[in-house]
């Protein structure tokens, strides 16, 4: 789980071109949107594409996506749950 969280942080930083951010700067429990990393809806689409390309996981509805993308930790838990 810790390795997956670290990998997700690296992938999100790279995918969203957050050049001044390091994985250690991202709190695993901090919100990805609004007050946490401050991501927006375009960033959410990038994360959805990342999940499909890297992990083979599709988010099928908005409510599921909102729940999964609360934080890096919830994203990792979602991946583990879907990969079962």
Buried (B, 14 or more C-beta within 10 A) or exposed (E): EEEBBBBBBEBBBEBBEBEEBEBEEBEBEEBBBEEBBEBEEEBBEBBBEBBEEEBEBEBEEEEEBEEBBBBBBBBBBBBEEBEE
